[in-house]
Amino acid sequence: MLPKPRFLLLVAIIPPLLAGCGADRMPDGSPSIGVLQKVWGERGVGEGHIQKPRAMAIDAKQQLYLVDMTARIQVFDLDGKYLRGWQTPHHENGRPTGISIGRDGNVLVADTHYYRVLIYSPTGELLRQIGGEHGPQPEQFGWVTDIAEDHDGNYYISEYGEFDRIHVYTHDGKFIRQWGTHGEQPGQFSRPQSIALDQDENLWVADSCNHRIQVFDRRGTLLKVWGEQGTEPGKLSYPYGIVLDGKGHLLICEYGNNRIQKFTLDGKSLGCWGSEGRGEGQLFNPWSLVLDDIGRMHVLDSNNHRVQVVKLR
């Protein structure tokens, strides 16, 4: 929870910012997709504090799971109240950069620099892992970035580095298939940072360093690709986080453009939220976003060490 003095300051600051970040139009004239409701988070390494958070997920109980540069998984309610937390087994080589919630409620952590996926219970008990060995072979990994689970319980795992590819594993950790190589051509990747499955179980990939979105069927056949680098609405700069809203839209967290952008599934921009800065309603290299059950977007404002909550229009 934010300390009382900061809460009072927040109430005073938010109203003037609504003209720039929460009004019908953004400062550049483009549509705004939401209105800022709340900002929470405090930089630090103590319990309930966050230090450059890099991934976020939300479970069926509407609890937020954050991973930060201390290699901790911390759990908060939607108002930012700390509930519990734990730390990954090793972090000397680097920290996790991805987290998601499985269909069984377990917590799937992309332990990036240890070439593996860690699977935890919601209370932090380490249940098992997939991977752990670096290399090009089917059952080896590069730097793991994200995990998604389909209706059959299969895991889709993205990675970057030397290989830049997607793996598919069974629920009990047996290799099924993989696709992708490093490059700029359709079907290739340059740091696929975030993935998501749609209602038809097609896989959406934030191909971050190619500044685009790619969509594949379950077997890895490329279905569509769209996006190009730029700062104006409709273009992208390092898309790190993606969320499908189930209503025909894709929300993209742009690390490079310091904003959230809303698209149709065919790549037409419907508006943005956020701008570069450290004030409420501004972002500094955001990494991730999630949607709750009441129409709000929670944005992981990473280099500002906080979460911003936005009511979507």
Helices and strands as residue ranges (DSSP letters): H 4-17, I 18-22, E 34-40, E 55-58, E 64-67, E 72-76, E 82-87, E 98-101, E 107-111, G 112-114, E 116-120, E 126-131, E 143-149, E 155-160, E 165-169, E 175-179, E 192-197, E 203-207, G 208-210, E 212-216, E 222-226, E 239-244, E 249-254, E 259-264, E 269-273, E 288-291, E 296-301, G 302-304, E 306-312
